[in-house]
């Protein structure tokens, strides 16, 4: 039997700021996925809204051609969210989508509805079902994104929990500072994202030293550069306060980290020790895990929630 004739076919799409990745996969028992085909194309944000819409439609039709487009379940993960009342995109780092009815327009172009989720929710789902947090999938898992921004997703009993307003997991916009707090684009001040994201650490180092270095360069210079040490200590403190707050509120079975900042060993060592000092308990038993799926988590999560 050809791949196209197999049962359980799904398409998952990860719409990112620079690339659109899509897979054709077979969904099996307990969420198992066998990837049959994979494609990546540039997102083309410089071409504006219509360009992104056309590329997204194109990668889906490439994997579900002809009449298959009507029958194969399809899921897409994308940054930001959609306002419940208007259906317009909000808080998306692919800024040409903000204020536009992207989900409705893509459904119209394809001639059918597809499943949509925030990309952090897709990451959390994939790592819970297929990745590092699989041993904890029967409970509550919180997936953390620490990258150019700070986001997250909640998975309960192997299913995404989006919340009543679709904002569950947006821990990057809870305040951890009040004294001299920075103003956030969301309209509040002191948000975790302003202190625990990659750009935040780079900004902190630049303000201290007058030099611009990447996060990886700052981390590598920590033992020989007092400014780098101070910037990384600031990251650890912000991260630990945010994670301790998260554990105090949700008490998850596991936390799994993703995004570029999550590659820093300090978060699992010094960071975990600081979380233990701050959490509202006499010990820290919540495992804080490295992701297992890398940058494939988003597209695999999209395939898992395809409909």
C-alpha atoms as one frame of an Amber mdcrd trajectory, in Angstrom:
protein
   0.000   0.000   0.000   1.362   3.451  -0.873   1.843   6.102   1.797  -1.085
   8.012   0.314  -3.364   5.030   0.774  -2.640   4.514   4.449  -5.165   5.248
   7.147  -4.483   7.753   9.901  -2.788  10.342   7.688  -2.492  13.860   9.137
  -0.769  17.076   8.133   0.960  19.276  10.703   2.182  22.797   9.968   4.451
  25.009  12.063   4.125  28.637  10.960   7.173  30.514  12.225   8.665  33.936
  11.806  11.252  32.775   9.266  10.069  29.379   8.013   6.954  27.289   7.500
   7.569  23.612   8.202   5.019  20.933   7.415   4.838  17.153   7.730   2.634
  14.399   6.394   2.455  11.731   9.073   0.554   8.669  10.182  -1.030   9.081
  13.603  -1.072   5.848  15.578  -2.146   4.587  19.002  -1.482   6.856  21.993
  -0.415   9.682  19.704   2.478   7.882  18.014   3.560   9.617  14.797   5.373
   8.234  11.774   6.566  11.107   9.570   6.327  10.211   5.880   7.131  13.540
   4.215   8.537  16.846   5.429   8.858  20.225   3.731  10.164  23.662   4.686
   9.760  26.978   2.891  10.594  30.559   3.900   7.670  32.276   5.583   8.147
  35.334   3.401   7.025  37.904   5.940   8.585  40.643   3.796   5.965  39.862
   1.144   3.234  40.870   3.547   0.040  39.216   4.650  -1.053  37.828   1.281
   2.395  36.331   0.687   2.363  34.446   4.003  -1.189  33.265   3.394  -0.275
  31.943  -0.061   2.825  30.110   1.212   0.884  28.505   4.060  -1.768  27.310
   1.626   0.936  26.047  -0.731   2.751  23.827   1.774  -0.547  22.262   2.870
  -1.655  21.546  -0.702   1.767  20.052  -1.455   1.236  17.423   1.247  -2.521
  16.990   0.757  -3.056  17.443  -2.980  -6.236  17.221  -4.982  -9.233  15.693
  -3.280  -7.125  14.708  -0.226  -7.310  18.292   1.025 -10.922  17.673   2.048
 -10.319  14.492   4.010  -6.910  14.575   5.733  -6.939  16.131   9.231  -4.761
  19.268   9.314  -3.324  21.184  12.263  -1.327  24.406  12.374   0.665  25.965
  15.163   1.412  29.673  14.938   2.781  32.418  17.190   0.347  34.660  18.991
  -3.347  34.038  19.361  -6.740  34.943  17.978  -9.220  37.260  19.618 -12.357
  35.288  20.436 -14.819  38.021  19.502 -13.305  39.247  16.249 -11.236  36.289
  15.032  -8.292  38.614  14.360  -4.695  37.617  15.127  -2.985  39.274  18.100
   0.458  39.204  19.744   2.117  37.543  16.751   5.820  38.160  16.083   5.010
  37.752  12.391   3.602  41.241  12.579   1.918  41.327   9.172  -0.647  38.865
  10.575  -1.686  41.028  13.520  -5.156  42.463  13.174  -5.937  40.174  10.226
  -8.375  37.208  10.018  -5.624  34.743   9.079  -7.386  31.619  10.297 -10.615
  32.428   8.460  -8.755  33.433   5.305  -6.683  30.240   5.250  -9.801  28.125
   5.795 -11.469  29.941   2.905  -8.443  29.395   0.638  -8.357  25.673   1.467
 -12.112  25.250   1.310 -12.242  23.683   4.771 -11.581  24.291   8.464  -8.348
  23.131  10.088  -7.137  22.944  13.677  -5.193  25.931  15.017  -3.152  26.298
  18.208  -0.563  28.628  19.620   2.931  27.321  18.786   3.869  27.028  22.470
   0.854  24.768  23.006   2.041  22.579  20.119   5.506  22.379  21.682   4.042
  21.407  25.041   1.791  18.761  23.495   4.579  17.160  21.457   6.999  17.017
  24.378   4.270  15.516  26.581   3.111  12.862  24.135   6.337  12.092  22.265
   9.196  13.755  24.101  10.879  14.481  27.389   7.696  14.704  29.496   6.087
  11.496  28.195   6.421   9.752  31.608   4.229  12.523  33.081   1.523  12.693
  30.380  -1.240  11.401  32.673  -0.916  14.508  34.835  -0.282  18.190  34.141
   2.763  19.229  32.104   3.812  22.823  31.526   5.837  23.482  28.386   8.065
  26.559  28.602   9.391  28.550  25.645  12.408  30.740  26.422  13.597  32.365
  23.222  13.091  35.757  21.609  10.029  35.865  23.859   8.710  33.870  26.806
   5.649  31.680  26.364   4.212  28.405  27.471   1.544  25.791  27.110  -0.493
  23.627  29.472  -1.198  19.955  28.756  -3.506  17.960  31.020  -3.900  14.186
  30.579  -2.272  14.436  27.168  -4.569  17.199  25.881  -3.914  20.925  25.377
  -5.746  23.108  27.861  -6.179  26.539  26.276  -8.278  28.110  29.021 -11.543
  29.998  28.948 -10.021  32.908  27.013  -7.384  31.010  25.048  -4.509  32.509
  27.048  -3.523  29.593  29.295   0.249  29.316  29.550   1.043  32.983  28.891
   3.377  33.098  31.875   5.731  35.482  30.064   3.318  38.276  30.915   3.041
  37.902  34.640   5.006  40.537  36.560   8.108  39.565  38.531   9.394  43.097
  39.168   7.852  46.249  40.560  10.877  48.366  41.492  12.261  50.067  38.395
  10.220  47.700  36.254  10.509  47.889  32.493   7.469  48.621  30.347   6.277
  45.750  28.159   4.646  45.970  24.726   1.592  44.252  26.253   0.868  47.425
  28.241   2.002  46.188  31.665   5.316  46.559  33.461   7.761  44.099  35.000
   6.765  41.140  32.784   8.943  38.036  32.957   9.595  38.247  29.211  11.499
  41.499  29.775  14.071  39.696  31.950  14.190  36.024  30.914  14.213  36.119
  27.090  17.321  36.047  24.910  17.004  39.690  23.816  16.512  40.703  27.463
  19.852  39.201  28.502  21.578  40.743  25.491  20.075  44.143  26.345  21.162
  43.842  29.978  24.731  43.031  28.944  24.817  45.881  26.416  23.611  48.384
  29.006  26.287  47.211  31.449  29.228  46.911  29.061  28.415  49.082  26.075
  29.005  46.048  23.831  26.576  43.925  21.871  27.079  40.165  22.179  24.797
  37.223  21.495  23.343  35.229  24.377  25.725  32.327  23.671  28.729  34.674
  23.695  27.600  36.242  26.971  27.192  32.839  28.605  30.634  31.732  27.377
  32.311  34.840  28.879  30.682  34.517  32.289  33.793  33.316  34.152  36.006
  36.102  32.786  33.623  39.041  32.333  31.865  40.595  35.329  29.209  42.161
  33.104  28.419  38.798  31.520  28.217  37.205  34.963  25.801  39.888  36.144
  23.601  39.484  33.056  23.402  35.700  33.460  22.698  36.032  37.181  19.854
  38.381  36.279  18.479  35.790  33.874  18.687  33.046  36.506  16.880  35.138
  39.093  14.082  36.137  36.722  13.679  32.593  35.431  13.658  31.106  38.918
  11.068  33.558  40.224   8.863  32.893  37.229   9.154  29.102  37.521   8.601
  29.165  41.293   5.421  31.214  40.772   4.312  28.759  38.105   4.865  25.770
  40.392   3.088  27.495  43.288   0.005  28.061  41.124  -0.212  24.868  39.033
   2.023  22.348  40.855   2.675  20.520  37.558   3.958  16.978  37.303   6.786
  18.208  35.086   8.105  21.315  33.338   9.874  20.970  29.991  11.958  23.789
  28.537  12.323  24.806  24.896  13.629  27.750  22.894  17.176  29.014  22.472
  17.632  30.150  26.066  16.763  26.635  27.276  20.109  25.418  25.894  21.940
  27.111  28.783  23.057  24.554  31.386  22.781  27.180  34.105  18.977  26.927
  34.077  19.042  23.270  35.098  21.748  23.694  37.730  21.945  27.094  39.384
  18.466  27.935  38.136  16.881  24.819  39.630  18.589  25.448  42.969  17.188
  28.973  43.041  13.698  27.699  42.129  13.935  25.332  45.112  14.725  28.279
  47.392  11.746  30.289  46.138   9.012  27.674  45.745   6.332  27.473  48.439
   7.477  24.119  49.775  10.347  22.661  51.746  11.679  20.854  48.663  11.470
  20.973  44.877  10.197  17.684  43.452   8.946  18.987  40.096  11.358  17.802
  37.380  12.605  20.572  35.073  13.435  18.827  31.808  15.353  19.623  28.650
  13.279  19.170  25.519  13.842  15.978  23.523  12.402  16.951  20.126  14.320
  20.146  19.345  12.825  22.389  16.688  10.608  19.535  15.442   8.341  19.810
  18.478   6.137  22.530  16.971   5.295  20.716  13.736   4.810  17.377  15.513
   2.480  19.024  18.030   0.497  20.519  15.161   0.139  17.045  13.632  -1.017
  15.627  16.959  -3.864  18.134  17.233  -4.832  18.037  13.557  -8.552  17.795
  12.813
